[in-house]
């Protein structure tokens, strides 16, 4: 069970329910159920900070992968550009030889 930064005063809650006409046993059961629900389902500041840290780590990893992919793509484009230029030069050279 994790500790929650949320403060819930069960005794004050029970007192309010009893003042409203609810029997003490039922009031205590309501208070315990609400306390458990809040403790289990409410995110604390620590939970949010942990999630933010995890998101930053994932973001950093994705940025690195994107940079690597972009660098690989630039190399691939440059390779095709050089091959195309060599092929074009060969075609021009062959055309000049053919014309003569």
Buried (B, 14 or more C-beta within 10 A) or exposed (E): EEEBEEEBEBEEBBBEBBEEEBEEEEBBBBBEEEBEEEBEEEEBEEEEEEEEEEEEEEEEEEEEEEEEEEEEEEEEEEEEEEEEEEEEEEEEEEEEEEEE
